[in-house]
Amino acid sequence: MTAEQLPRLEAYLGERYPQFTTGVREAVSRAPERFGDIAEMYLQWLLQARGENGLFEAVDAFVQFTTDVNLAQARYEADGKYEYQSFAEVNDIHYSQDSQMYGYLWGIYLTNFLWAHHLEICLFFKDRFLSRIDDAGAMIEIAPGHGGWGAWALHELPEATLRGFDISPTSIRIASSVMEAAGMESRASYVQKDAMELAEVDAESADAGISSFLIEHLEQPQRLFDVIHHLLKPGGVFFVTGALTAAQIDHIYEFHKESELVAMAENSGLRVLETLSTNPARTLPRARFLPRSMALLVQKPVSIG
Ligand SMILES: C[S@@+](CC[C@H](N)C(=O)[O-])C[C@H]1O[C@@H](n2cnc3c(N)ncnc32)[C@H](O)[C@@H]1O
């Protein structure tokens, strides 16, 4: 492994954006024993994919993304609804815009461990989801974005393979570069595709899968669980995350209660094995909406008898 990257990130953040160091301290304090390993894994891939300056540029993107999210949440508090409701609009102004998506996806890549409540989801991913999967499994990732989750899965499961599908060409480029940086490109492939068209992919072709922070981007989120049910082999498990009352430029479906996600999974015939709901430690003063991130572990039941 090359020199440690976390001290470089912390030094740059502290010097350039000191107001953001509180959030990072919160993340460290949620898992002091494990934060460093997770951060270093992600940062080594970032270094390999983007080179020395890429780390600083990704930190700039993280700060921009976090600031945009906070502004979107303040507008949501004022308006009482998300800014956009249609997929076509968001696709036009956002998913198809390469320069915008590039910074956005690398910014999100760093939120996985720099936002304390997302670090909690990382622990759930590793401890509750990856620990269950057969090493040689065929995995599917729906909306990989930056590809970090899938890379982590293949890193832990050295015989597994992964097929990823995302609507954004920028995602396909970044996720492929992260897999290559991690030296696992021979076990992964990415195709540009709308998640709503995955019913065309072979039924029961996945042992396991990941769909993180896609569901709130869909006009008809129920269809994501239908697709997961279609893709999974009986007994297979999927890791799904979603945002509730948490605004972002591309969040169009407003979830208010954790039970809404659970009910949707069940309506598609999936069993909900475990859930986790997390929230940031600090919110806007007198906020009426608590932004939350939820993770679910769902399973396609094996038919009995
Ligand atoms: C917030 S990012 C999530 C990235 C990553 N999965 C994560 O958890 O950090 C949302 C991703 O969903 C993708 N996306 C949005 N709508 C989609 C659709 N209908 N089909 C496939 N991908 C979609 C976007 O291009 C973007 O990469």
The ligand as an ORCA input file, in Angstrom:
! r2SCAN-3c Opt
* xyz 0 1
  C     -27.016      9.505     -4.895
  S     -26.244      8.599     -6.165
  C     -25.883      7.087     -5.285
  C     -24.520      6.561     -5.594
  C     -24.091      5.346     -4.753
  N     -24.944      4.205     -5.026
  C     -24.085      5.651     -3.277
  O     -24.837      5.052     -2.516
  O     -23.305      6.502     -2.837
  C     -27.617      8.140     -7.169
  C     -27.232      7.365     -8.404
  O     -28.442      6.886     -9.004
  C     -28.305      6.960    -10.409
  N     -29.669      6.914    -10.975
  C     -30.663      7.801    -10.812
  N     -31.787      7.393    -11.441
  C     -31.497      6.193    -12.004
  C     -32.231      5.233    -12.765
  N     -33.518      5.443    -13.085
  N     -31.613      4.118    -13.161
  C     -30.306      3.878    -12.854
  N     -29.548      4.748    -12.148
  C     -30.132      5.887    -11.708
  C     -27.550      8.278    -10.609
  O     -26.978      8.372    -11.874
  C     -26.520      8.195     -9.484
  O     -25.376      7.531     -9.902
*
